[in-house]
Amino acid sequence: MHHRRVALAAALSLLLAVLLPAAVGAHSELVSSDPSDGAMLTGPPLEISGDFSEELDTTRSVMELRAPAGGVLATGRVPDGGPATRMEIVDLPAFAPGTYEVRWTTVTADDDGVERGTFTFTLLAATPSPTPTAEPSSTPAATAPPSSTPAPTPARAPTPAPSPAPSPAPGPVAGSTTGDLLVPLAVLAFILAGGAAWLLRGRR
């Protein structure tokens, strides 16, 4: 009787050792994600995706992007023509700073095994870039070499020509008065002499 119990326990242990890995392998677990779980991003992600350990039922497996407040922003599934072990969210909304959660539900294509899980990422607020401060230059400013061209001499104001002194009014020329009087006196003497000669002739 004891030997039978031992044999039965051994058989059950062997059966569990065979079935347990198969049961565990029937669920599709998350292998990697983009962004990675707990990532701190300085810019919004261009794509959200997850790679899983088993092929997924494309109609029942789904991913949801949830806002920091909890609302659903976008959903994704196995892409058409893509690997059956991957889900993607392509049509992404505008992001604001905060922590976002991605919830995923997988259903394996072989045995309908269901698995659920989440991963998160945080979008950091943009940090304004500091305004660069101009440092004083250690190089002295270049001094322009002295010019060899002489500086132009300032033009002098023209000196006004001296005004000519007014000419004195013409006065009597010295010595001309005597000459002017001699002529009429000579004429008068001639007339008197002629008159006297005529009178003398008349008397004779």
Solvent accessible surface area in square Angstrom, and as a share of the most:
residue,aa,sasa,rsa
1,M,157,0.70
2,H,130,0.58
3,H,151,0.67
4,R,182,0.67
5,R,158,0.58
6,V,82,0.47
7,A,64,0.50
8,L,112,0.56
9,A,57,0.44
10,A,60,0.47
11,A,55,0.43
12,L,95,0.47
13,S,68,0.44
14,L,122,0.61
15,L,90,0.45
16,L,116,0.57
17,A,64,0.50
18,V,94,0.54
19,L,93,0.46
20,L,114,0.57
21,P,85,0.53
22,A,66,0.51
23,A,57,0.44
24,V,103,0.59
25,G,35,0.33
26,A,21,0.16
27,H,66,0.30
28,S,0,0.00
29,E,82,0.37
30,L,49,0.24
31,V,104,0.60
32,S,56,0.36
33,S,23,0.15
34,D,78,0.41
35,P,8,0.05
36,S,67,0.43
37,D,99,0.51
38,G,47,0.45
39,A,19,0.15
40,M,120,0.54
41,L,39,0.19
42,T,122,0.71
43,G,33,0.31
44,P,80,0.50
45,P,19,0.12
46,L,168,0.84
47,E,59,0.26
48,I,0,0.00
49,S,2,0.01
50,G,0,0.00
51,D,45,0.23
52,F,10,0.04
53,S,57,0.37
54,E,56,0.25
55,E,106,0.47
56,L,5,0.02
57,D,29,0.15
58,T,68,0.40
59,T,104,0.60
60,R,119,0.44
61,S,0,0.00
62,V,32,0.18
63,M,0,0.00
64,E,45,0.20
65,L,0,0.00
66,R,46,0.17
67,A,21,0.16
68,P,78,0.49
69,A,105,0.82
70,G,34,0.33
71,G,41,0.39
72,V,75,0.43
73,L,72,0.36
74,A,15,0.11
75,T,80,0.46
76,G,8,0.08
77,R,117,0.43
78,V,17,0.10
79,P,38,0.24
80,D,151,0.78
81,G,91,0.88
82,G,31,0.30
83,P,78,0.49
84,A,33,0.26
85,T,43,0.25
86,R,53,0.19
87,M,0,0.00
88,E,32,0.14
89,I,0,0.00
90,V,95,0.54
91,D,125,0.65
92,L,43,0.22
93,P,45,0.29
94,A,104,0.80
95,F,38,0.16
96,A,58,0.45
97,P,82,0.52
98,G,20,0.20
99,T,71,0.41
100,Y,8,0.03
101,E,48,0.22
102,V,0,0.00
103,R,108,0.40
104,W,13,0.05
105,T,31,0.18
106,T,0,0.00
107,V,9,0.05
108,T,4,0.02
109,A,53,0.41
110,D,132,0.68
111,D,77,0.40
112,D,80,0.41
113,G,11,0.10
114,V,63,0.36
115,E,43,0.19
116,R,174,0.63
117,G,22,0.21
118,T,70,0.41
119,F,3,0.01
120,T,44,0.25
121,F,1,0.00
122,T,27,0.16
123,L,12,0.06
124,L,69,0.35
125,A,67,0.52
126,A,96,0.75
127,T,121,0.70
128,P,116,0.73
129,S,100,0.65
130,P,122,0.77
131,T,122,0.71
132,P,122,0.77
133,T,120,0.70
134,A,99,0.77
135,E,152,0.68
136,P,130,0.82
137,S,93,0.60
138,S,115,0.74
139,T,101,0.59
140,P,114,0.72
141,A,97,0.75
142,A,107,0.83
143,T,127,0.74
144,A,85,0.66
145,P,111,0.70
146,P,132,0.83
147,S,92,0.59
148,S,116,0.75
149,T,101,0.59
150,P,112,0.70
151,A,88,0.68
152,P,124,0.78
153,T,120,0.70
154,P,113,0.71
155,A,105,0.81
156,R,224,0.82
157,A,88,0.68
158,P,125,0.79
159,T,125,0.73
160,P,113,0.71
161,A,90,0.70
162,P,123,0.78
163,S,101,0.65
164,P,126,0.79
165,A,89,0.69
166,P,127,0.80
167,S,101,0.65
168,P,122,0.77
169,A,90,0.70
170,P,135,0.85
171,G,50,0.48
172,P,128,0.80
173,V,109,0.63
174,A,104,0.81
175,G,64,0.61
176,S,47,0.30
177,T,83,0.48
178,T,85,0.49
179,G,36,0.34
180,D,98,0.51
181,L,104,0.52
182,L,106,0.53
183,V,99,0.57
184,P,72,0.45
185,L,104,0.52
186,A,63,0.49
187,V,82,0.47
188,L,92,0.46
189,A,58,0.45
190,F,160,0.67
191,I,104,0.53
192,L,113,0.56
193,A,62,0.48
194,G,41,0.39
195,G,33,0.31
196,A,51,0.39
197,A,46,0.35
198,W,180,0.63
199,L,104,0.52
200,L,100,0.50
201,R,188,0.68
202,G,66,0.63
203,R,204,0.74
204,R,240,0.88
